[in-house]
Amino acid sequence: VNYYICKGATFNSDLWQSRPMIEKIPKYIRKYTEFFCNLTLQDHAFQKYLPTHLAAAILLASRTALHLYPRWRPELVRLT
């Protein structure tokens, strides 16, 4: 997940609740991804998934929870 965050999990053209993004959003993305990572580490059922798939799902869940639009950008498609 840190790899994806370092490469760019948020973009200037992202919309937050149909408005331009505020500067705190990247900080919140990091907090949400840490939260979802911890959840997956605590439940052994997630061990059957590839780490890259989990990381992408965690990033998507974080963007969805924060109401970022688009949910999954073309840049993220290329990255993952």
Secondary structure as GFF3:
##gff-version 3
##sequence-region A 1 80
A	DSSP	alpha_helix	2	8	.	.	.	ID=ss1
A	DSSP	beta_strand	15	16	.	.	.	ID=ss2
A	DSSP	beta_strand	19	20	.	.	.	ID=ss3
A	DSSP	alpha_helix	25	42	.	.	.	ID=ss4
A	DSSP	three_ten_helix	44	48	.	.	.	ID=ss5
A	DSSP	alpha_helix	51	65	.	.	.	ID=ss6
A	DSSP	beta_strand	68	69	.	.	.	ID=ss7
A	DSSP	alpha_helix	74	79	.	.	.	ID=ss8
###
